[in-house]
Structure formats: structure tokens, C-alpha cells
Amino acid sequence: MDSLRFDLSKRLGKFKLLNATNGGPWHKRHATDQFRSNFTEYKAARIPYSRNHDSGVIGIYGGPYSHDISKIFPNFDADVNDPASYDFACTDEAILACLDAGTETFFRLGETIEHQIKKHATIPPKDFKKWAEICEHIILHYNEGWADGLHLNIQYWEIWNEPDLDPDDSPNKRTWGGTKAQFFDMYEIAAKHLKAKFPHLKIGGPALAGNMEWGEDFLKEMHRRDVPIDFFSWHIYATNPEKIARRAETAKRLLLENGYESTESILNEWNYVKGWTDEFKYSIMMIHGLKNASFILSTMALSQIAPIDMLMYYDTRPGAFCGIFDLYSYDPLKGYYALLWYGSFYDLEAEVRSENTLPNVYTLCGTDKDGKVLCALTHYSDDDQAPAKELTLDFGRPGTYEIYLVDKDHNGELIATTSELALTLPVHTCMLIKEI
């Protein structure tokens, strides 16, 4: 039987912010007709940040009149300095609902993806400087109380989303209707304007869809133009957590090569996707089941090692990509428990990594202030018929442990209290081992 060994004396730093998400709680602060809500479960997961992208697609989190620049400032010809030109109400509600759950907003300054035949808000703003000034006033509203606003100290402000999704000659440009050159101009104007106005905040982007050559061109050109980038955000959908880790290495290399050594690398859209055509239906079915829980946990485990500063799952809005909550009942799905368990690692004093590795077995481990162990592990493979893993956990000393299980029959329940850590892990099983 294989063994995973941990030397508890080899203590590393704190755990990174890896259970952040896109989307907030499905909850109404403004109404009493609360027949369903996932607020309690969402809060329990201790999600540190919610990226507010694509909120306009649905009506529960944010809704169609929130977050997008075109919804907050609906008439682009209006006076940028007049509070009456802005509509903040629905965005306020969504952000405050997140804060009630202990989750800060990662504010995407841009537009919801448009799959419709005619595009409206994703076409380039007709005046890039004015667009930057609109963003400035949105920041003033949320951080400095402008226009009967708030004082939330929102730190992360992301310029646009996936400008590289479709090539310049595409007839159906879903996220950025202009050219790459136009986007570079807009980003430069917006980033320089906002950083000059708010030097203490983190201004970044561009939420790269996945075209790393496009991303390399972006970084080279921004460096040439002396554009500040506090964080570089990028996306990947995959079936293999190792592929995500390799993409993180590429992103970090590009930052280093282009003069952005201190820029944070933030993966702020990711999920299980096997394919976007014939295999998409299978992908969606897996997102809503046990396989996604294992994929989430294994990806977080590798991201703790990889050069990723923050991980933001896409997403916790109601819809096809939400592997966390059921669309109709709002009840937690299997994937919820990976985020919930990870929230417990924020209480630990230090990470401890396994001395050895086993194929397709992924672990997160750390110790609390009293030296007690907390360890999460999963057996992930894209092969749904992969044989079970037999293994032991060796922490170098005896102890008594609670074992919590997520599998086809269990949803995070305590299944045993034991001092023997000889485990059987069928594929996609997730376990949490807690020393008592």
C-alpha cells in the first residue's frame, strides 16, 4: 500500500486565497419574500472575494441592472460628474449582500458577455477617456461616498473581460467588439487615469480568455507604453489540474519577461470543461456532480504550489457553470464542500506539503496554532473508470482524527473517528482529515 508522508516540522506560509468565486449569494437584502436563499451556506464557505462579472445574465445575484458600466451609466452622453447620470441601486445591493456574507467584491469594470445576434454594450466606448472617468466615479461612489455612496475600500478593479475571446475578423465578437489595437489604447488610457487618481488601489486586467500569444502582445505593449498593471487576470477551462498549473507557469513567465515582476497573477475564471461543442453537455453534467468536487479540490491543491496569487471559480451564479448550488432548490451540490473545506484552512498557522506524491492524488495539509493537523485529499482523474487508490497518511506521530467524506453517497458528513489512516479512495472521492 502506498503512503503519503508529511513532516509536520516543515512549516510553510499561510494558505492562499483559492476559494474565491465569480458570483455572490442568491439572497435578497431588500425584500421579505425570501422563499429560498443560499446565504447561510455561502457565508459558511468563507469566500474571500466575489468577482462581479456576468451578473446581468440572471436575476438573483445582481441582476440585469447591476455591475456593468452600461447599466450603472446608461446614457453615455450624460454628464460624467452628475450623480443623476448614474444608477447604483442594484449594484449596491449585490455588493452589500456579498459583504453581509463576509465576501469582498472584485470589481470588473466592463460588460457582460453578449451571445445575442446584435451586440450593444461590448462594442468599444466611443470616448475612452470619458469611459475611464465614468469608472473613476464608480470607484468614488464605492470607496469615498460620492453620490450618496459607500466607504467599502474595494481594492481590486479589473479593466474589461476577455478582449481576446474572438479574433479581430470574427463576425460574432462577444466580449470586445473592437480590434486588439483599440483595446490596447483603451486599457492604457483607463489604467493610467485610474492609477493616477487612486494610487493605493489595485488596477489590472485584462481577464484574458486564454490566448497567451495575445496576452504576451498585451504585456509587451503595456510595458512599452509604461502602463502600470497591479494584477494580470486570466482564464482557463480544462479537465486536468496539471494543465492549469502549466498555464500559471506560462503567465508568470510572461510577466517576468515583460517587466511586471511584482504583478499578481490571478486566475479568475476556471471550471471543468472537456469541450465546447459535442463534449459540452458531458462537461455540464460533470460540473453538477461529484467529479467537479474532486476537480475543484485537486485544482486548489496544485494552485497552492503553482505561481497563482488568487483563484476565482466560475461560478456561483445560478446556471450551467455553477457546480456549487442547485439551480432550483439552492441546496449545496457536491462541489460546495471543496470550497467549504478550503475555508477552514484560513484558520491554520502554516501549510505542510507532502514529502512525496502519488499519481492522481492531491492534498492540502496544514497545522493550527496547537499543532493539530487538517488535511484534505482527493483522487482525481478524467477517467471516470479509474481504479480506487489504496493509501495511508503518515504524519510522523500518532493521533486521533475525524474523517469527513464526499462521494456518491455522502455530502461532507463525518463518517469515522480513528487513529488509523489507511484509506480507500475511489476516483473522485474527497476526504477531510481533522485531528482532534
Secondary structure, DSSP 8 states (H G I E B T S, - for coil): -EEEEB-TT-------EEEEEES-----SS-S--S---HHHHHHTT--EEE-TTGGGSSSSS-TTSSSHHHHS--TTS-TT-GGG---HHHHHHHHHHHHTT-EEEEEES-----SSS-SSSS--S-HHHHHHHHHHHHHHHHH-TTT-------EEEE-S-TTSS-TT-S--SS--S-HHHHHHHHHHHHHHHHHH-TTSEEEEEEE-S-HHHHHHHHHHHHHTT---SEEEEEEEES-HHHHHHHHHHHHHHHHHTT-TT-EEEEEEEEE-S-SSTTHHHHHHHHTSHHHHHHHHHHHHHHHHTT-SEEEES--SSSTT--SB-TTT--B-TTHHHHHHHHHGGG-SEE--BSS--TTEEEEEEE-TT--EEEEEEE--S-TT---EEEEEE-SS---EEEEEESSS-EEEEEEEES--EEEE-TT-EEEEEE-
